[in-house]
Amino acid sequence: MRASRLLSLLLLLQSRGRMTATELAAELEVSVRTIYRDVESLSAAGVPVYADRGPAGGYQLLDGYRTRLTGLTTDEAETLFLAGVPGPAAELGLGAALAAAELKLRAALPPELGERAGRIRERFHLDAPGWFRLAEPVPHLAALSDAVWGGRLVRARYRRWKIPREVTRTLAPLGVVLKAGRWYLVAARDDEPFTYRVGNFLGVEVLDEGFERPAGFDLAAFWQEWTTQFEEKVYRDEAVVRMTPDALARMPFIFPPAMSRGAAAAATEPDQTGWLRTVVPIESIRHGHIELLKLGEDVEVLAPAELRARFARTAQELSMLYEKEDETMSLPEDMGAHNAQVIEQFRANGGKSPTGGPMLLLTTAGARTGQARTTPMMFIPDGDRLMVIASNAGATKNPDWYHNLLADPAVTVEVDGETYQAKALVPRGDERDELFAGVVEKYPFFGDHQAKAGRTIPVVVLVRA
């Protein structure tokens, strides 16, 4: 151990120049008294190390002295080969340099040590990106890393989340960071460091103008502080939920760590129903909706009200999607009585479907009688317009309401508690096919109706008058 420490002390003085006993003790994690003894041992061995006294003093080697004692231990050589990361090095434009350096290092080692160190590459592999994630193109990484190394300013075009989405900035690149397979640039703008995702750079021009790095800037320390603050700022909302203990146990495997840790920390003991209550950190209502859906029926959102309402709508739409086919494939024996009951319930419910799905009432003028005919039916939103499908549950003929609006396209629509006049349009040809394909993609049972009907099922677009 002492021989290794003496070599380390010698190499520190060779690489850094003058160092005080206190600095050497801190680097080697020993006492100052031990440094005094080690320096005496080096001098006794013929190493020309001397001390300067005074405030600016310290130990240093005689000018021009270079040691040849640069041999690596087995552990040191193995560590160097383990540190070689081909993927990130290649993205930085250093793949060939890394390969050449490894060849030179291996050739310089004794045969036994070289063979042992080489086995590291055969038996250990570092794959930095996370699971189920495609590699992110970083065409400007090499230019940015060159600017970091050369200390030169860059003029960059960048895509961000705020408006305007694309901005041009002059940046002072301070360092690059690889985090979970994603490259980030830490750069100063107006003397303040910021973090930029390298994959979002649209163009980079390395300028001839240099810059002065901030005094004492520590890339690793900045990154640690920035990531901590970023996680705290991202999860600015909370969702109060009930869930099963099994759902809580699954969260670490399918949720970001901050969410699973927060939920576990806030979880109560299961109640008499076997469910527990907890608080889950979320970025936003939309984010909470997407993430908590992963737990399916094992979670119930209690608050905020907006998130709970969104889950209620999702549950209704899923129920409509999976149950609507069976409902529409078999028609009631007395369709008139059935429709009258649905219309009554729809209006009593403030213009909401009794089954929770998307429903409207369409009133047309009878083609022969001219009398008002009201029919409940499913609708599909299309921007400011609504679409209804004349599938007639896959029957071989079009429904009566469709014949009525062909005769008189002026109709009345009741939906979501609102009643208004509209004009019915019937797209033809490619326009109809494109609209119908989109409907079938969302509601596949309409495709079954088309196959069963043996006719081209019309799509009707309702445009507010």
C-alpha positions as CSV (number, residue, x, y, z in Angstrom):
1,M,0.0,0.0,0.0
2,R,2.8,2.4,0.9
3,A,4.6,1.8,-2.4
4,S,1.4,2.5,-4.3
5,R,1.0,5.7,-2.3
6,L,4.6,6.9,-3.0
7,L,4.0,6.3,-6.7
8,S,0.8,8.3,-6.6
9,L,2.5,11.1,-4.7
10,L,5.3,11.2,-7.3
11,L,2.8,11.3,-10.2
12,L,0.8,14.1,-8.6
13,L,3.9,16.3,-8.3
14,Q,4.8,15.4,-11.8
15,S,1.4,16.3,-13.3
16,R,0.4,19.2,-11.2
17,G,3.6,20.9,-10.2
18,R,4.0,22.5,-6.7
19,M,1.5,21.2,-4.1
20,T,1.4,21.8,-0.4
21,A,1.5,19.0,2.2
22,T,-2.2,19.7,3.0
23,E,-3.2,19.4,-0.6
24,L,-1.3,16.1,-1.0
25,A,-2.8,14.7,2.2
26,A,-6.3,15.5,0.9
27,E,-5.7,13.9,-2.5
28,L,-4.2,10.7,-1.0
29,E,-6.6,10.6,2.0
30,V,-3.8,10.4,4.6
31,S,-2.5,12.7,7.4
32,V,-0.1,15.6,6.8
33,R,2.4,13.8,9.0
34,T,2.3,10.8,6.6
35,I,3.1,13.1,3.7
36,Y,6.1,14.4,5.5
37,R,7.4,10.8,6.0
38,D,6.6,9.9,2.3
39,V,8.5,12.9,0.9
40,E,11.5,12.0,3.1
41,S,11.4,8.4,1.7
42,L,11.3,9.7,-1.9
43,S,14.3,12.0,-1.3
44,A,16.2,9.1,0.3
45,A,15.4,7.0,-2.9
46,G,17.0,9.7,-5.1
47,V,13.9,11.4,-6.3
48,P,14.7,15.2,-6.6
49,V,11.8,16.6,-4.6
50,Y,12.3,19.8,-2.6
51,A,10.3,22.2,-0.6
52,D,9.7,25.9,-0.8
53,R,8.7,27.6,2.4
54,G,6.3,30.5,2.8
55,P,2.7,31.2,1.8
56,A,3.3,30.2,-1.8
57,G,5.5,27.3,-0.9
58,G,5.0,23.6,-1.2
59,Y,6.7,20.5,-2.6
60,Q,7.8,20.1,-6.2
61,L,10.1,18.1,-8.4
62,L,13.3,19.5,-9.9
63,D,12.6,21.1,-13.3
64,G,12.9,18.6,-16.1
65,Y,12.6,15.5,-13.9
66,R,10.2,12.9,-15.3
67,T,9.6,9.5,-13.8
68,R,9.2,6.4,-15.8
69,L,7.3,4.7,-13.0
70,T,3.9,4.8,-14.8
71,G,3.1,1.2,-14.7
72,L,-0.5,0.2,-14.0
73,T,-1.7,-2.3,-11.4
74,T,-4.0,-5.1,-12.5
75,D,-7.1,-3.3,-11.0
76,E,-6.1,0.0,-12.7
77,A,-5.7,-1.6,-16.1
78,E,-9.0,-3.4,-15.8
79,T,-10.8,-0.2,-14.7
80,L,-9.5,1.7,-17.8
81,F,-10.8,-1.0,-20.2
82,L,-14.2,-1.0,-18.3
83,A,-14.4,2.8,-18.6
84,G,-14.2,2.6,-22.4
85,V,-17.8,3.2,-23.7
86,P,-17.8,2.6,-27.5
87,G,-21.4,3.9,-28.2
88,P,-21.1,7.3,-26.5
89,A,-17.5,7.7,-27.7
90,A,-18.6,7.1,-31.3
91,E,-21.4,9.7,-30.9
92,L,-18.8,12.2,-29.7
93,G,-16.8,11.4,-32.8
94,L,-14.1,9.7,-30.8
95,G,-14.8,6.1,-31.7
96,A,-11.6,5.6,-33.7
97,A,-9.5,7.5,-31.1
98,L,-10.9,5.2,-28.3
99,A,-10.1,2.1,-30.3
100,A,-6.5,3.3,-31.1
101,A,-5.9,4.3,-27.4
102,E,-7.0,0.8,-26.2
103,L,-4.7,-0.9,-28.7
104,K,-1.8,1.3,-27.6
105,L,-2.6,0.7,-23.9
106,R,-2.8,-3.1,-24.4
107,A,0.5,-3.2,-26.4
108,A,2.2,-1.3,-23.6
109,L,1.1,-3.6,-20.8
110,P,2.9,-6.8,-19.9
111,P,1.4,-9.9,-21.7
112,E,-0.3,-11.3,-18.6
113,L,-1.7,-8.0,-17.5
114,G,-2.8,-7.1,-21.1
115,E,-4.7,-10.4,-21.4
116,R,-6.4,-10.0,-18.1
117,A,-7.5,-6.4,-18.8
118,G,-8.7,-7.4,-22.3
119,R,-11.1,-9.9,-20.7
120,I,-13.0,-6.9,-19.3
121,R,-14.3,-6.0,-22.7
122,E,-15.3,-9.6,-23.4
123,R,-17.3,-10.0,-20.2
124,F,-18.7,-6.6,-19.2
125,H,-20.8,-4.3,-21.4
126,L,-22.4,-1.0,-20.6
127,D,-25.6,-0.1,-22.4
128,A,-26.5,3.4,-21.4
129,P,-30.0,4.0,-22.9
130,G,-33.1,2.9,-21.0
131,W,-35.4,0.1,-22.1
132,F,-37.9,0.5,-25.0
133,R,-36.3,3.7,-26.3
134,L,-35.0,4.3,-29.7
135,A,-31.7,6.0,-30.1
136,E,-32.1,9.8,-30.4
137,P,-30.4,11.3,-33.4
138,V,-27.7,13.8,-32.3
139,P,-26.1,15.1,-35.6
140,H,-24.7,18.2,-33.9
141,L,-23.1,16.4,-30.9
142,A,-19.6,16.3,-32.4
143,A,-19.6,20.0,-33.2
144,L,-20.9,20.9,-29.8
145,S,-18.3,18.7,-28.1
146,D,-15.5,20.3,-30.2
147,A,-16.7,23.7,-29.1
148,V,-16.7,22.6,-25.5
149,W,-13.1,21.3,-25.8
150,G,-11.9,24.3,-27.7
151,G,-13.7,26.9,-25.5
152,R,-15.4,28.5,-28.5
153,L,-18.9,30.1,-28.7
154,V,-21.6,28.6,-30.9
155,R,-24.6,30.1,-32.7
156,A,-27.3,27.5,-32.4
157,R,-30.9,27.1,-33.6
158,Y,-32.9,25.2,-31.0
159,R,-36.3,23.7,-30.7
160,R,-37.9,24.2,-27.2
161,W,-41.3,23.7,-25.5
162,K,-42.1,27.4,-25.1
163,I,-43.5,29.7,-27.7
164,P,-41.8,30.6,-30.0
165,R,-40.8,26.9,-30.5
166,E,-37.6,27.6,-32.5
167,V,-35.1,30.1,-31.2
168,T,-31.5,31.1,-32.1
169,R,-29.0,31.6,-29.3
170,T,-25.3,32.3,-28.9
171,L,-24.0,30.0,-26.3
172,A,-20.8,29.3,-24.4
173,P,-20.6,25.5,-24.2
174,L,-19.3,24.4,-20.8
175,G,-19.8,20.6,-21.0
176,V,-21.8,17.6,-22.3
177,V,-23.6,15.1,-20.2
178,L,-24.9,11.6,-21.1
179,K,-28.0,10.9,-18.9
180,A,-30.0,7.6,-19.4
181,G,-29.0,7.5,-23.1
182,R,-29.8,11.2,-23.8
183,W,-27.1,13.8,-24.5
184,Y,-27.4,17.2,-22.9
185,L,-25.3,20.4,-23.3
186,V,-24.6,22.6,-20.4
187,A,-23.9,26.1,-21.8
188,A,-23.8,29.7,-20.5
189,R,-26.1,32.3,-21.8
190,D,-25.7,35.8,-20.4
191,D,-23.2,34.4,-17.9
192,E,-25.8,32.0,-16.5
193,P,-25.5,28.2,-17.1
194,F,-28.5,26.4,-18.7
195,T,-29.2,22.9,-19.9
196,Y,-30.1,22.0,-23.5
197,R,-31.1,18.6,-24.9
198,V,-28.7,17.9,-27.8
199,G,-31.3,16.1,-29.8
200,N,-33.3,19.3,-30.0
201,F,-30.6,21.3,-31.8
202,L,-31.6,22.1,-35.4
203,G,-28.4,23.8,-36.4
204,V,-25.0,24.6,-34.9
205,E,-22.3,27.0,-36.1
206,V,-19.0,27.0,-34.1
207,L,-17.7,30.5,-34.0
208,D,-14.1,31.7,-34.0
209,E,-14.7,33.7,-30.9
210,G,-13.7,32.1,-27.6
211,F,-15.0,32.7,-24.1
212,E,-13.8,32.6,-20.5
213,R,-15.2,29.7,-18.4
214,P,-16.8,30.7,-15.2
215,A,-14.3,30.6,-12.3
216,G,-14.7,27.4,-10.3
217,F,-17.5,25.9,-12.5
218,D,-17.9,22.2,-11.6
219,L,-19.9,20.4,-14.3
220,A,-20.7,17.3,-12.1
221,A,-21.8,19.5,-9.2
222,F,-24.0,21.7,-11.5
223,W,-25.6,18.6,-13.1
224,Q,-26.4,17.1,-9.7
225,E,-28.0,20.3,-8.5
226,W,-29.9,20.9,-11.8
227,T,-31.3,17.4,-11.9
228,T,-32.5,17.6,-8.4
229,Q,-34.2,20.9,-9.0
230,F,-35.6,19.7,-12.3
231,E,-37.4,16.7,-10.7
232,E,-38.8,18.9,-8.0
233,K,-40.2,21.4,-10.5
234,V,-41.5,18.9,-12.9
235,Y,-43.8,17.1,-10.4
236,R,-45.6,20.3,-9.4
237,D,-49.1,18.6,-8.9
238,E,-50.5,15.7,-6.9
239,A,-53.2,13.1,-7.4
240,V,-55.0,11.7,-4.4
241,V,-55.9,8.1,-5.2
242,R,-57.2,4.8,-3.8
243,M,-55.3,1.7,-5.1
244,T,-54.7,-1.9,-4.3
245,P,-51.5,-2.9,-2.5
246,D,-50.6,-4.9,-5.7
247,A,-50.8,-1.7,-7.8
248,L,-48.5,0.1,-5.3
249,A,-46.0,-2.8,-5.6
250,R,-46.1,-2.6,-9.4
251,M,-45.4,1.1,-9.5
252,P,-41.6,1.0,-9.3
253,F,-41.5,-1.2,-12.4
254,I,-43.7,1.0,-14.7
255,F,-43.5,4.5,-13.2
256,P,-40.8,7.1,-13.0
257,P,-38.9,6.8,-9.7
258,A,-40.2,10.1,-8.3
259,M,-43.8,9.0,-8.7
260,S,-43.3,5.5,-7.2
261,R,-41.3,6.8,-4.3
262,G,-43.8,9.5,-3.5
263,A,-46.7,7.1,-3.7
264,A,-44.9,4.6,-1.4
265,A,-44.0,7.3,1.1
266,A,-47.6,8.7,1.4
267,A,-49.4,5.3,1.4
268,T,-51.7,4.4,4.3
269,E,-52.4,0.9,5.5
270,P,-55.1,-0.9,3.6
271,D,-58.6,-0.4,4.9
272,Q,-61.4,-2.9,5.4
273,T,-61.9,-3.2,1.6
274,G,-58.2,-4.1,1.1
275,W,-57.5,-0.8,-0.7
276,L,-55.0,1.9,0.5
277,R,-55.0,5.7,0.0
278,T,-52.0,7.6,-1.2
279,V,-50.8,10.8,-3.0
280,V,-48.9,10.4,-6.3
281,P,-46.7,13.3,-7.7
282,I,-47.7,14.2,-11.2
283,E,-46.6,16.8,-13.8
284,S,-50.0,17.8,-14.9
285,I,-53.6,16.6,-15.3
286,R,-52.7,15.1,-18.7
287,H,-49.6,13.5,-17.4
288,G,-51.4,12.0,-14.4
289,H,-54.1,10.6,-16.7
290,I,-51.6,8.9,-19.0
291,E,-49.5,7.4,-16.2
292,L,-52.2,6.3,-13.8
293,L,-54.1,4.5,-16.6
294,K,-51.2,2.0,-16.4
295,L,-52.8,0.6,-13.2
296,G,-56.2,0.0,-14.9
297,E,-59.0,-1.0,-12.5
298,D,-56.6,-1.2,-9.5
299,V,-56.6,2.6,-9.0
300,E,-59.4,5.1,-8.4
301,V,-58.6,8.9,-8.6
302,L,-60.2,10.9,-5.8
303,A,-58.7,14.3,-6.6
304,P,-58.2,16.7,-8.3
305,A,-61.8,16.9,-9.6
306,E,-60.6,17.6,-13.2
307,L,-58.4,14.4,-13.2
308,R,-61.2,12.3,-11.8
309,A,-63.6,13.7,-14.4
310,R,-61.2,12.8,-17.2
311,F,-60.9,9.2,-15.9
312,A,-64.7,9.0,-15.8
313,R,-64.9,10.1,-19.5
314,T,-62.3,7.6,-20.4
315,A,-64.1,4.8,-18.6
316,Q,-67.3,5.7,-20.5
317,E,-65.6,5.9,-23.8
318,L,-63.9,2.5,-23.3
319,S,-67.2,1.0,-22.2
320,M,-68.8,2.4,-25.4
321,L,-66.0,1.1,-27.5
322,Y,-66.2,-2.5,-26.2
323,E,-69.9,-2.8,-25.6
324,K,-71.4,-0.7,-28.4
325,E,-70.9,-3.5,-31.0
326,D,-73.1,-6.0,-29.2
327,E,-75.7,-3.3,-28.6
328,T,-75.9,-2.2,-32.2
329,M,-75.7,-5.6,-33.8
330,S,-79.1,-6.6,-32.4
331,L,-81.9,-4.2,-32.7
332,P,-84.9,-4.0,-30.3
333,E,-88.1,-5.5,-31.5
334,D,-90.0,-2.2,-31.2
335,M,-87.5,0.3,-32.4
336,G,-90.0,3.2,-32.1
337,A,-90.7,2.5,-28.4
338,H,-87.0,2.0,-27.7
339,N,-86.0,5.3,-29.4
340,A,-88.8,7.2,-27.5
341,Q,-87.5,5.9,-24.2
342,V,-83.9,6.8,-25.1
343,I,-84.9,10.3,-26.2
344,E,-86.8,10.9,-23.0
345,Q,-83.9,9.8,-20.9
346,F,-81.4,11.8,-23.0
347,R,-83.4,15.1,-22.5
348,A,-84.0,14.4,-18.8
349,N,-80.3,13.9,-18.4
350,G,-79.5,17.4,-19.8
351,G,-78.4,16.2,-23.2
352,K,-76.2,13.3,-22.0
353,S,-76.4,9.7,-23.2
354,P,-78.0,7.3,-20.8
355,T,-75.2,4.8,-21.5
356,G,-72.4,7.4,-21.1
357,G,-71.2,7.3,-24.8
358,P,-71.2,10.0,-27.4
359,M,-74.9,10.5,-28.4
360,L,-76.9,13.2,-30.1
361,L,-80.5,13.6,-31.2
362,L,-81.0,14.2,-34.9
363,T,-84.3,15.7,-36.0
364,T,-85.1,15.5,-39.7
365,A,-88.2,16.3,-41.8
366,G,-90.0,13.2,-43.1
367,A,-89.3,12.8,-46.9
368,R,-93.0,12.0,-47.6
369,T,-94.9,13.6,-44.7
370,G,-92.7,16.6,-43.9
371,Q,-93.3,15.8,-40.2
372,A,-90.4,16.1,-37.7
373,R,-88.6,12.7,-36.9
374,T,-86.2,12.5,-34.0
375,T,-83.6,9.7,-33.9
376,P,-81.0,9.1,-31.2
377,M,-77.6,8.1,-32.6
378,M,-73.9,7.9,-31.9
379,F,-71.7,10.7,-33.2
380,I,-67.9,11.2,-33.8
381,P,-66.4,14.7,-33.3
382,D,-64.5,16.1,-36.4
383,G,-63.2,19.5,-35.4
384,D,-66.1,21.9,-35.2
385,R,-68.3,19.4,-37.0
386,L,-70.0,16.2,-36.0
387,M,-70.2,13.0,-38.0
388,V,-72.9,10.3,-37.9
389,I,-72.8,7.0,-39.6
390,A,-75.8,5.6,-41.5
391,S,-74.8,2.0,-40.8
392,N,-78.2,0.8,-39.6
393,A,-76.4,-1.8,-37.5
394,G,-75.2,-3.4,-40.7
395,A,-78.6,-3.8,-42.4
396,T,-78.7,-4.0,-46.2
397,K,-80.6,-0.7,-46.5
398,N,-80.0,2.8,-45.3
399,P,-81.9,4.0,-42.3
400,D,-85.0,6.2,-42.7
401,W,-83.4,9.3,-41.2
402,Y,-80.7,9.2,-44.0
403,H,-83.4,9.2,-46.7
404,N,-85.0,12.2,-44.9
405,L,-81.9,14.4,-44.8
406,L,-81.2,13.6,-48.5
407,A,-84.5,15.1,-49.3
408,D,-84.0,18.1,-46.9
409,P,-80.5,18.5,-45.4
410,A,-81.7,21.1,-42.9
411,V,-81.7,19.3,-39.6
412,T,-81.8,20.0,-35.8
413,V,-79.1,18.7,-33.5
414,E,-79.4,18.2,-29.7
415,V,-76.1,17.4,-28.0
416,D,-74.5,18.2,-24.6
417,G,-77.5,20.2,-23.5
418,E,-77.5,22.4,-26.6
419,T,-79.9,22.5,-29.5
420,Y,-79.0,24.1,-32.8
421,Q,-79.8,24.1,-36.5
422,A,-77.4,22.3,-38.8
423,K,-76.9,21.3,-42.5
424,A,-76.2,17.7,-43.3
425,L,-73.5,17.0,-45.9
426,V,-72.8,13.6,-47.4
427,P,-69.2,13.3,-48.6
428,R,-68.6,11.1,-51.7
429,G,-65.7,9.2,-53.2
430,D,-62.3,9.6,-51.7
431,E,-63.4,12.1,-49.1
432,R,-66.0,9.6,-47.7
433,D,-63.5,6.7,-47.7
434,E,-61.0,8.8,-45.8
435,L,-63.5,9.8,-43.2
436,F,-64.9,6.3,-42.8
437,A,-61.4,4.8,-42.4
438,G,-60.8,7.2,-39.5
439,V,-64.1,6.2,-37.9
440,V,-63.3,2.5,-38.3
441,E,-59.9,3.0,-36.8
442,K,-61.5,4.4,-33.6
443,Y,-64.6,2.2,-33.6
444,P,-63.8,-1.1,-35.4
445,F,-67.4,-2.4,-35.2
446,F,-68.4,0.0,-38.0
447,G,-66.0,-2.0,-40.2
448,D,-68.0,-5.1,-39.3
449,H,-71.2,-3.3,-40.2
450,Q,-69.8,-2.4,-43.6
451,A,-68.8,-6.0,-44.3
452,K,-72.3,-7.2,-43.3
453,A,-74.3,-4.6,-45.1
454,G,-73.0,-5.3,-48.6
455,R,-73.4,-1.6,-49.4
456,T,-71.3,1.6,-49.0
457,I,-72.3,2.9,-45.6
458,P,-72.8,6.7,-45.9
459,V,-70.9,9.2,-43.6
460,V,-72.9,12.3,-42.8
461,V,-71.2,15.5,-41.6
462,L,-73.3,17.9,-39.5
463,V,-72.3,21.5,-39.9
464,R,-73.8,24.1,-37.6
465,A,-75.9,26.5,-39.7
